[in-house]
Amino acid sequence: MLLLAGLLGMMAVGATAFFGFDIGAEDAEDDVLNMPLPDGSGTDDLLAEVDNLGQSDLLSDAPYPPENTADPEWQIITGQPGADTINGSDVNDQINGGAGDDLIFGGFGGDQLFGGAGADTVDGQSGDDTLHGGDDNDSLVGGSGHDQIFGHNGADTLLGGDGDDSLVGSAGNDVLLGQDGADALHGDLGDDVLQGGRGADTLFGGWGNDTISGVVDDPDVPGIQDLDEGDYLNGGGGDDLILAGRDDIISTGDGADTVALGDWLSQDHQAQVTDFSAAEDSLMVIYDDSVDPDPDVTITQDEETPSRQHVELNGVRIAAVEGTDGLTLDHVTLIAESTLASGWPV
């Protein structure tokens, strides 16, 4: 119980901390670069620095700026040492923040944005953008479009926004929120928190003790709801907590993992656990104790597939557990919603 509450709290704190930053506050020592827009109509406040960090094999076919920097389709902007503020243009920008705690906005176009050293905030805004955080604890927002976001070092917060996005936390204890669209999230190294949001998402925790959620709760409805369905959740290495949503497929991976189920699942929208280990893994069933303080949980055999067992909550099948005949009620822990003091994640 304490483990679950702590991890859920970490998810809530991570998201709250990100949304709480003040993009309007600037230090008097910040660097401001004024550069004309390509059409000569006014200026932008600019900032940035390039650091590819060996991730080119993970990028899509989105082009980097050509060698001819006079090409009107590309603008290359490099920040100065210190905390800079940079706004991109209406064309494709390469913005390099460099050292300092920078604030970078891509603007329109398919941009390449590099935070560099320092605790940076990078917002791709419109277009299909590629964002790199660099060192320290960065906040990266894809915005609209199909974006690729890399946190690199530090405890980073990555938000995909709209579109089908790819998020890679890399090193550090990161928070990855896919939001809308069919997103791909990879926590990589560290103890990460991954939440896909709406859409058919693919979540891979990587190496570390990760918290992975395929559930999208409706905050306006009492109890826990799931507004999403059809995600693929893979814990990877480490002792992971996986929150299973409607029609989700769960691969626990290596380690002693816990799969959380609940009454947001149903007979027609069961979660499917493909590789449950009776020797290491466990199940957690969350129930609404304001409605039913004494729920009935049973394990039943599938009528057609001998290697499949079902978890039933008050007679309703909520999960199919594949490939093991050793699942018993000893693997199940009941958790009342009222004990989740931190609330439901993100």
N, C-alpha and C positions, 0 to 999 in steps of 0.2 A: 504493500500500500504506500509506504513512504517513498519507495523508488518511483512508483508511477507519479505520485504527486509532485515529487521533485523534478522529474523530467517534463511533465506537463507545464510546471511553473517555468522551467527554463525556456520552453517554446514561447510562452506568453511574454516573458521578459525580453527575449530576443527580438520579437516583433515590435513590442512597445518601445524598446530603446531605439530602434531604427526610425519609427514613425515620429519619434519625439525630437529629432534633430531640427535645428533652426537654420534654414538655408538663408535667412535674411541677415543673420549676424555675421559681420566681418570684422576682423582685427584691423586696427589702424595701420599695422605694418604689412598688410596683405599687398601682394604685387598685382597690379591691374595692367594688362596689355590691351591697348586700343588698336585694332587693326580694321582696315576698311573691308566691307563686304565685297564679294566678287563683282557686284554690279555698281560699286561705288556709292551705294545709298546708306551712309551712316557707318557706325562702328559697333563692334562687339567687345565685351570684356572677356579676355581669353586666358587659358592656362593649360600646362601639360608637359610630358616627357615619354620617350619610347622605351619599353622594356618587354621584349617578347617572351622571355623566361622559358623558352623551349616548348611552348605549347602549340607550335604551328601545325603539328600533326593532328590536333584536335579541332582545328578551324575548318569552316566550310570553304566553298570556292569563292567567297566574297573577296574581291580584289583589293590588294593594298594600293596605296597611291603610286602612280607611275613615277619614273625618274624625272620626267618633265614636270616640275612643280608649277609651271605656268599653265598647265591644263586647267581650264575653267571648271572642270568637274570635280577637282580636288583642291583642298586647302590644308596645308600642314601648319600646325600651330604648336609652339614649344613654350612652356611656362618657364619662369625664373625660379631661383631658390626662394623658399618661403611659401606661405599660404596664398595661393592664387585663386582667382575666380575667372573661369573661361566659359564663354558661350559660343557654341559652334555656329556655322553659317547655314544657308539654305542648300548648300551643295554637300558633297561627301568630304568630311573632315577627318584628318588624323591629328588627334590632340594628345600631347605628351605633358603630363603634369609635373614630373620631376619630384624633387625633394619638397617637403612641406605638406601640410594638411590642406589639400586642394578641393575645390568645388568645380566640377566640370559638367557642362550641359552640351549634349551633342547637337541639338536642334534638328533640322530636317536632314534627310539624306541617310545613306548607309555609312555610318561613321566607325572609325577605329579609335577607341578611347583608352588611354593608359594612365592610371593614377600615379604609378611610380612609388617612390618612398614616401612615407607619411600615412596618416589616417585620412583617406580620401573619400569623398562622396561623388559618385559618377552616375549621371542620369543620361541614358541614351536618347530619350524622348522619341521622336518619330523616326521611322526607317528601320531597316534590318541592320542592327549595330553589333559590334564586337567590343566588349568591355573587359579590361584587365585591372584588377585592384593593385597588384604589387605587394610591397611589404606593409606591415602594420594592419590595424583593424579597419577594413574598408566597408563602405555601404554602396552597393551597386544596384541600379534600377534599369531594367531593359526598356521600359516604356512600351509603346506600340510597335508592332513589327515582330519578325522572327529573329530573336536576338541570341547571341552566344556570350555567356558571362563567365569569367574566371576570377575566383577570389585570390588565388595564389597564397602567399604567406599571411599569417595573422588569423584572428577570429573575425571572419567576414560575414556580412549579411547580404544575400543576393535575392533580388525580387525580379521575376521574369516579366511581369506585366501582361499585356495582351499578346496574342500570337503564340506560335509553337516555338518555345524557347529551349535552349540548352544551358544548364547551369552546372559548373564544376567548382566545388569548394576548394579543392587542393589541400594544402597543409593548414592545420589549425582547427579549432572547434567552431564550425560554421553553421549558419542558419540559411537554408535554401527554401524559398517559397516560389513555386512555379506560377501560381495565380491562374489566369484564364489561358485556355489553349491546351494542346496536347504536348506537354513538356517532358524533357528528359533531365533528371536531376542526378548528380553523382557527388556524394559527399567527399569521396576520396579519403585522405588521411584525417585523423582526429575524431572526436566524439561530436557528431553532427546532428542537426535537426533538419528533416526534410518533410515538406508538405506540398503535395502536388497542386492543390486547388482544383478548379473545374476543368474537365477535359480528361481524355484517356491518357494518363501520365505513366511514365516509367521512372521509378525511383530506385537507386542503388546506393546503399549506405557507404560501401567501401570498407575501409579498415579502421576500426574503432567501435566504441559502444554507442550506437546511433539510435535516434528516435525517428521513426518513419511513419508518416500518417497518410492514409488514403481516404480519410474522412473529411468532408467539408460540412461543418455544422451550420445550422441556421440559428443565429443568435436571437431571432425574434420569436422562436417557437420553444416552449418549455421542453426540458429534457434534451437528449442528444439526437440530432437528425443527421442524415447524410444526403446532401444535395448532389452528390457525384457518384459515379460508378465506373467500373471497368478499368481500374489501374493495375499496373504490375509493380509489386513491391519486393525488393530483394535486399535482405539485410547485409549480405557480404560477410566479412570477417568481424569478430567481436561479439559481445553480448548485447543484442539489440532489443529494443521495444518497438513492435510493429503494430500500428493501429489499423485494423482491417476494415475497409469500407465495402459497400454493396458491389457484388460481382468482381471483387478484386482477386487477383491471383498472387499468392504470397509464397516466396521462397525464402526460408529463414537464413540459409547459408550456414557458415561455420559459427561455432560458439554456442553458449547457453542462451537462447533467444526466448522472448516472451511475445506471443501474439494476443492482442487485445481484441475481443469480440463484444457485441452488445445487441440490444434490442432494436437498433437502427437497421440490422440485418433481418432478412426474412426468408421464408421457404423458397420464393422465386428469385431472391437476390442474395444467395449465400456467398460467403467468402470461401475461397478454395486454398488450402494450405498443402503445398506439393511435397514438402520434404521434412515433415515434422520428425524430430528425433525424440523417441520416448526416453532415451538415456539422458538428454541434456535440456530439451526445450520444455516450455510450459505454456498454458493457456490462461488468459485472464478474461472473465466474463463480467462486463459492467452492466448494472441494472438500475432502473429508476426506482429507488426505494420509497419515493413519495407516492407511487402507485401500487407497488408490490414489494413489501418489506421482506418477504420470504419466498424468493423465486425457486423454481425447480429446474435443476440442470441435470441432463442425462446424456449418456453416450450410447448411440445406436449404430447398428451395422447397416450398411447400404444393402438394399434388396438385390441389386444386380451386379455390384462390383465388390467382391470379397475384401479387397485391399483398401476399401474406403469406409471410413466411419464418419458419423455426423455428430455435431454438438447441437443439442436441443435446449432451448430456453423456454420453459413453460409449454412444452410440447411442440414448439416451432423450431424447425431446423434452421440454424443460423450459419453453420459452417460445415464444409466437407473437408476432412483430413485424409490425405492420400498416403498410401505406401507404408502404413504402419498398422499392426494389429495389437500394439501394446498400449494404446491410448486408454486411460482410465480416468475416473474422477479425481484420482490423486494428482493428476497433472493440471487440474483446474482450480483457480482461485477466484472467488466471488468478490467483486468490488462495488460498493454502493456509490451512486453518483454524488450523494451528499458529502462523501468523504474526499471528493476531488476539490479541495479548497482553492486550487489555482484555476479552476474552470477548465473548459475544453480548449485544446490548443488552437491558436491562430484562427 
